[in-house]
């Protein structure tokens, strides 16, 4: 038997264990995976197919066993060109000199990394992008920047809306684990298609695609190179890719930087559970037997103590707790799950009026809805209220998606005394003081057509504080102030 034939038979024996019949597909299960759905993997029936070359991503290696952890899986999918300069060395030193910070970040990534890597591989995108939330938010889904970018992928409100991230009274999908990851990868793919270069795409993710496009146009007009490192950009963007490269280098060789990465198993951390009825967060936490902290880490987009089925079709739970939740939920099929619902104000009202009408403590109404003192609820606003009586129904989809809260300053009136002039009537006196004749009559217990005598004292109710005047900047007209405001640099030119 020739050497080539022996090798072919030996490889075939490795691929198909003895005693297992050949089949068109093989079921591959991830090692140590808790109830992971099997993956159907085609098996070539043509013997010639085994002789075709295997194409690997750059810097990846061929293994006959699944990755033992997510870090190794990320390393195998590295596909971006490396950046090698002093800024990278600077950031490597910065991260390596802060082992506690690195450990906190990597531990915080534990619930999310597997899902992100799965999505990147499904889209055939470089797996170093899974490390980008380390740079954006240190993997904190509740992070909010000074420019109001939110979530672990740090979306600005307008960009979030462009990528269909809901932002309303009840939820902010810029923080949602599944939705924000979907939107971030959509955006990164869009930027890579625009610029054809991952470093430029990342610069645009940080700085804005328009800013990168203009910087490239300037370099082109000056005959300068069109690479990331050659662009004139803000310091934040100049350090952006070097930061990612530094983290990539540390993940690639943690021992070289005296860094320990926590073991993150290569299987799903969470499971998605459909929600078909409104349910209090406290009830969901109890039924799932998880801590509130762990629940919020997987469902950070929720802003209220109730989960609205019409606006939140699913929740995420740790894998084993998901089964516990489903069993307990089935046992509570005929029991109430929510104590909160949504209510729309028919007119502008004081919180005290709302609380009295709905038989609810006013302090609780203010607290759960975030209503500051001396503020009124404007007509059409949506409030979270106790679920009882006529309000014992699940919230509609329209209200769940479009609910908003608008507030107006409460007008506090004080009583002052004025004197009528000769020939005055209630109407003329009221007009002079910005009131109505009916109010003047009511305040003074008079008929609306009662005659007034010169010097007669009457009471008027006026706002206790006059509105503040806007002070003009010395030497600048309003037009010049407006022009100056247009030329102020933006706080942050990010998403």
C-alpha positions in Angstrom: 0.0 0.0 0.0 1.5 3.3 -1.0 2.3 6.1 1.5 -0.3 8.5 0.0 -3.1 5.9 0.2 -2.2 5.0 3.8 -2.3 8.7 4.8 -5.7 9.1 3.0 -7.1 6.1 4.9 -5.7 7.4 8.2 -7.3 10.8 7.7 -10.6 9.2 6.8 -10.4 7.2 10.0 -10.0 10.4 12.0 -12.9 12.0 10.4 -15.4 9.1 10.8 -15.1 7.0 14.0 -15.3 3.2 13.5 -18.8 1.9 13.7 -20.5 5.1 12.7 -22.4 4.8 9.4 -21.8 7.4 6.7 -24.6 10.0 6.4 -25.2 13.2 4.3 -25.0 15.3 7.5 -23.2 15.0 10.8 -24.4 16.5 14.1 -21.6 18.5 15.8 -22.1 19.4 19.5 -19.9 21.9 21.3 -18.0 20.3 24.2 -19.5 20.9 27.7 -22.3 22.9 26.1 -25.6 22.9 28.2 -28.4 21.9 25.9 -27.0 23.7 22.9 -29.0 23.2 19.7 -27.1 20.8 17.5 -25.5 22.3 14.4 -26.1 20.6 11.0 -22.7 20.5 9.2 -22.6 19.1 5.6 -20.2 16.2 5.1 -18.7 15.8 1.6 -19.6 12.5 0.0 -17.2 12.9 -2.9 -13.8 11.4 -2.0 -12.1 13.9 -4.2 -13.4 16.7 -2.0 -11.0 15.8 0.8 -8.0 16.6 -1.5 -9.1 20.2 -2.0 -7.1 22.9 -0.2 -8.7 24.3 3.0 -8.8 28.1 3.0 -8.0 29.7 6.4 -8.4 33.2 7.6 -5.2 35.1 8.1 -3.5 34.3 11.5 -5.9 31.4 12.1 -5.0 27.8 12.7 -6.6 24.5 11.9 -7.8 22.5 14.9 -9.4 19.1 15.0 -11.3 20.0 18.2 -13.5 22.9 19.1 -12.0 25.9 20.8 -11.8 25.5 24.6 -12.8 29.1 25.2 -14.0 32.2 23.5 -10.6 33.9 23.5 -9.1 31.1 21.4 -12.0 31.3 19.0 -11.5 35.1 18.7 -7.8 34.6 18.0 -8.6 32.1 15.2 -10.8 34.7 13.5 -8.4 37.6 13.5 -8.5 39.0 9.9 -7.6 42.7 10.1 -4.2 44.1 9.0 -2.1 44.8 12.1 -1.2 48.4 13.0 2.3 48.8 14.4 3.4 52.2 15.7 4.3 54.1 18.8 0.6 54.8 19.7 0.0 51.0 19.8 3.0 50.6 22.1 1.7 53.4 24.3 -1.8 51.8 24.7 -0.3 48.3 25.3 1.7 49.7 28.2 -1.4 51.6 29.5 -3.6 48.4 29.5 -0.8 46.1 30.7 0.0 48.4 33.7 -3.6 48.2 34.8 -4.3 44.4 35.4 -7.3 45.1 37.8 -8.9 47.3 35.1 -8.3 44.6 32.4 -9.8 41.9 34.7 -12.9 44.0 35.4 -13.4 44.6 31.7 -12.9 41.0 30.6 -15.1 39.7 33.4 -17.8 42.2 32.4 -17.7 40.9 28.9 -18.5 37.3 30.0 -22.3 37.4 29.2 -21.9 38.9 25.8 -18.7 37.7 24.0 -20.0 34.4 22.8 -23.1 36.0 21.1 -20.9 38.7 19.5 -18.4 36.2 18.1 -21.3 34.1 16.8 -22.7 37.1 14.9 -19.3 38.1 13.5 -18.6 34.6 12.2 -22.1 34.3 10.7 -21.5 37.6 8.8 -17.8 36.5 8.0 -16.5 39.6 9.7 -13.1 39.9 11.6 -13.4 38.6 15.1 -11.3 41.4 16.6 -14.4 43.5 16.3 -15.7 41.5 19.3 -13.1 43.5 21.3 -14.5 46.9 20.2 -16.8 47.3 23.2 -13.7 47.2 25.4 -12.7 50.5 23.7 -16.2 52.0 23.5 -17.7 51.2 27.0 -15.4 48.7 28.8 -18.3 46.3 28.1 -20.8 48.2 30.3 -24.2 48.2 28.6 -25.4 51.0 30.9 -22.5 53.3 29.9 -23.6 56.8 28.8 -21.1 59.4 27.4 -21.1 63.1 28.0 -22.5 63.4 24.4 -25.4 61.0 25.3 -24.0 58.0 23.4 -25.4 54.9 25.2 -24.8 51.2 25.6 -21.8 49.0 25.1 -21.6 50.0 21.4 -22.1 53.7 22.3 -24.8 54.8 19.9 -25.9 58.4 19.7 -29.7 58.8 19.7 -30.0 59.8 16.0 -27.8 57.0 14.7 -29.7 54.6 16.9 -32.9 55.6 15.3 -31.4 55.2 11.9 -30.5 51.6 12.7 -34.0 50.9 14.2 -33.1 51.0 17.8 -36.2 51.9 19.8 -35.9 54.7 22.3 -39.0 55.5 24.3 -40.4 55.8 27.8 -40.1 52.1 28.5 -36.9 50.9 26.7 -33.7 52.1 25.1 -32.5 49.5 22.6 -29.1 51.3 22.3 -28.4 49.3 25.5 -30.1 46.1 24.4 -27.6 43.2 24.0 -29.1 41.7 20.8 -30.4 44.8 19.1 -27.4 47.0 19.7 -25.0 44.3 18.5 -27.1 43.8 15.4 -27.1 47.6 14.7 -23.3 48.0 15.5 -22.3 45.2 13.1 -24.7 46.6 10.4 -23.1 50.0 10.8 -19.5 48.5 10.7 -20.4 46.5 7.5 -21.8 49.7 6.0 -18.7 51.7 6.8 -16.4 48.9 5.5 -18.3 48.8 2.2 -17.9 52.6 2.0 -14.2 52.8 2.6 -12.9 49.3 1.7 -10.6 49.4 4.7 -11.2 48.3 8.3 -9.1 51.0 9.9 -10.9 53.7 8.0 -14.3 52.0 8.9 -13.3 52.1 12.6 -12.3 55.7 12.3 -15.7 56.5 10.8 -17.4 54.6 13.6 -15.7 56.9 16.1 -15.5 60.2 14.2 -18.3 59.9 11.7 -18.3 58.8 8.0 -18.6 62.4 6.8 -15.5 63.5 8.8 -13.4 60.6 7.4 -14.6 61.2 3.9 -13.6 64.9 4.1 -10.2 64.0 5.6 -9.6 61.5 2.7 -10.6 64.2 0.2 -8.1 66.6 1.7 -5.3 64.1 1.6 -6.1 63.2 -2.0 -6.1 66.9 -3.1 -2.7 67.3 -1.4 -1.2 64.1 -2.9 -0.9 62.5 0.5 -1.5 58.8 1.4 -5.0 57.7 2.1 -4.3 55.4 5.0 -5.7 55.7 8.5 -2.4 56.8 10.1 -1.9 59.6 7.5 -5.2 61.4 8.1 -5.5 64.6 10.1 -8.0 63.7 12.9 -8.9 64.5 16.5 -6.8 62.8 19.2 -9.7 60.5 20.2 -9.8 59.0 16.7 -6.1 59.0 16.4 -5.9 56.7 19.4 -9.0 54.7 18.6 -7.5 52.0 16.3 -4.3 51.8 18.3 -6.4 51.1 21.4 -8.2 48.2 19.6 -4.9 46.9 18.3 -3.3 47.0 21.8 -6.2 45.0 23.2 -6.0 42.6 20.2 -2.3 42.1 20.9 -2.9 41.4 24.6 -5.7 38.9 23.8 -3.4 37.2 21.2 -0.5 36.8 23.7 -1.7 37.6 27.3 1.4 36.1 28.8 3.7 38.5 27.0 1.9 41.4 28.8 1.7 39.6 32.2 -2.1 39.6 31.8 -4.6 36.9 32.8 -7.8 36.5 30.8 -10.7 34.9 32.7 -11.9 31.6 31.3 -15.0 32.2 29.2 -16.4 28.9 27.9 -17.2 28.5 24.2 -21.0 28.1 24.6 -24.0 30.4 25.0 -24.2 32.3 28.2 -27.9 33.3 27.8 -31.1 32.1 26.2 -33.9 34.2 24.7 -37.3 33.7 26.1 -40.5 35.0 24.4 -42.7 37.3 26.5 -46.5 37.1 25.8 -47.9 38.8 28.8 -46.9 42.0 30.7 -44.8 41.0 33.7 -43.2 42.9 36.5 -39.4 42.8 36.5 -39.5 41.7 40.2 -41.8 38.8 39.2 -39.6 37.7 36.3 -36.5 37.8 38.5 -38.3 35.6 41.1 -39.6 33.1 38.5 -36.1 32.8 36.9 -34.4 32.5 40.3 -31.7 35.1 39.3 -30.5 38.2 41.0 -31.8 41.6 39.9 -28.2 42.5 39.0 -27.8 39.5 36.7 -31.2 40.2 35.1 -30.3 43.8 34.4 -27.0 42.9 32.9 -28.8 40.8 30.3 -31.7 43.2 29.9 -30.2 46.6 30.2 -32.6 48.3 27.8 -35.5 48.2 30.2 -36.2 51.5 31.9 -39.3 50.7 34.0 -40.2 48.1 36.7 -42.6 46.3 34.2 -41.8 44.4 31.0 -44.4 45.2 28.3 -45.0 42.2 26.1 -46.2 44.4 23.2 -42.9 46.3 23.1 -40.5 43.7 24.5 -41.0 40.4 22.7 -38.3 38.6 24.5 -36.0 38.7 27.6 -32.6 37.1 28.0 -31.8 34.8 30.9 -28.7 32.8 31.9 -29.0 29.4 30.1 -30.0 27.2 33.1 -32.2 29.8 34.6 -34.2 30.1 31.4 -35.5 26.6 31.9 -36.4 27.4 35.5 -38.3 30.5 34.3 -40.2 28.7 31.6 -41.4 26.0 34.1 -42.4 28.5 36.7 -44.1 30.7 34.2 -46.2 27.8 33.0 -47.2 27.1 36.7 -48.4 30.8 36.9 -50.3 30.6 33.7 -53.6 31.7 35.3 -52.2 34.1 37.9 -51.5 37.9 37.5 -47.9 38.7 36.6 -48.0 42.6 36.4 -48.9 45.2 39.0 -48.1 48.1 36.7 -49.7 49.4 33.5 -49.6 52.6 31.4 -52.1 55.4 31.5 -52.3 58.6 29.3 -53.1 61.9 30.9 -56.3 63.4 29.3 -55.2 67.0 30.1 -52.4 68.8 31.8 -52.5 67.8 35.5 -50.7 68.2 38.7 -49.2 64.8 40.0 -51.5 65.2 43.0 -54.5 65.3 40.8 -53.4 62.2 38.9 -52.6 60.3 42.1 -56.0 61.2 43.6 -57.8 60.2 40.4 -56.0 56.8 40.3 -56.0 56.2 44.0 -52.2 56.0 44.2 -49.7 57.6 46.6 -48.3 60.7 45.0 -44.8 60.1 46.2 -44.8 56.7 44.5 -46.3 58.2 41.3 -43.5 60.8 41.2 -40.8 58.2 42.0 -41.7 55.6 39.4 -42.2 58.1 36.7 -39.3 60.5 37.5 -41.5 63.6 38.0 -39.5 66.3 39.8 -41.1 68.7 42.3 -43.1 71.7 41.0 -43.7 70.0 37.6 -47.0 69.2 35.9 -47.8 66.3 33.6 -48.8 67.6 30.1 -51.8 66.3 28.2 -51.1 63.1 26.3 -48.2 62.0 28.5 -47.8 58.4 29.5 -47.5 57.4 33.1 -46.8 54.1 34.8 -49.6 53.5 37.3 -51.0 50.8 39.5 -52.8 48.1 37.5 -56.3 47.7 38.9 -60.0 48.3 38.1 -60.4 49.6 34.6 -56.6 49.7 34.2 -56.2 45.9 34.5 -55.1 45.3 31.0 -51.8 44.7 29.1 -50.4 47.8 27.5 -51.1 48.1 23.7 -48.4 48.0 21.2 -48.9 51.6 20.1 -48.5 52.9 23.7 -45.6 50.5 24.4 -43.7 51.9 21.4 -44.8 55.5 21.4 -45.3 56.4 25.1 -43.7 59.6 26.2 -43.7 61.9 29.2 -43.8 65.7 28.8 -43.6 68.0 31.8 -44.3 71.6 32.3 -43.4 73.9 35.3 -46.2 74.2 37.8 -47.5 77.7 38.0 -47.7 78.9 41.7 -50.0 81.9 42.1 -49.8 84.6 44.8 -52.4 87.1 45.7 -51.7 90.9 45.3 -54.0 93.9 45.8 -54.5 96.5 43.0 -56.7 99.7 42.9 -59.2 100.5 40.3 -58.9 103.7 38.3 -61.8 106.0 37.4 -63.9 104.4 34.7 -62.4 100.9 35.2 -64.5 97.8 34.9 -63.5 94.2 35.8 -62.8 93.6 32.2 -60.4 96.6 31.7 -58.7 95.9 35.0 -58.3 92.2 34.2 -56.8 93.1 30.7 -54.3 95.4 32.3 -53.0 92.7 34.6 -53.1 89.7 32.2 -56.2 88.0 33.7 -59.8 87.5 32.7 -62.9 89.3 33.9 -64.4 86.0 35.0 -61.3 85.3 37.2 -61.4 88.8 38.6 -65.0 88.4 39.6 -64.4 85.0 41.1 -61.3 86.2 43.1 -63.2 89.1 44.5 -66.6 87.5 44.9 -68.3 90.0 42.6 -70.6 89.7 39.6 -68.8 90.0 36.3 -70.7 93.3 35.5 -70.3 94.8 39.0 -69.4 98.6 38.8 -66.1 99.7 40.3 -65.3 102.9 42.0 -62.0 104.8 41.7 -59.5 103.6 44.4 -61.5 100.4 45.1 -59.1 97.6 46.2 -59.3 94.3 44.4 -57.3 91.0 44.6 -55.5 89.5 41.7 -53.6 86.1 41.6 -50.3 86.3 39.6 -47.4 83.8 39.2 -45.2 83.9 42.2 -42.0 84.1 40.1 -41.7 86.1 36.9 -40.0 84.3 34.0 -36.3 84.8 33.8 -35.0 87.2 31.3 -32.3 86.1 28.8 -29.3 88.3 29.2 -27.6 89.3 26.0 -23.8 88.9 25.7 -22.2 92.4 25.8 -21.3 93.6 22.3 -23.1 90.8 20.4 -26.4 91.0 18.7 -28.7 88.0 18.7 -27.8 87.4 15.0 -24.1 87.3 15.8 -24.7 85.0 18.8 -26.5 82.6 16.6 -23.8 82.6 14.0 -21.2 82.1 16.7 -23.1 79.1 18.1 -23.2 77.5 14.6 -19.4 77.5 14.5 -18.8 76.0 18.0 -17.1 72.6 17.8 -19.4 69.7 18.5 -19.1 68.1 21.9 -18.6 64.7 20.3 -18.7 63.7 16.6 -19.6 60.1 17.3 -22.6 58.0 16.5 
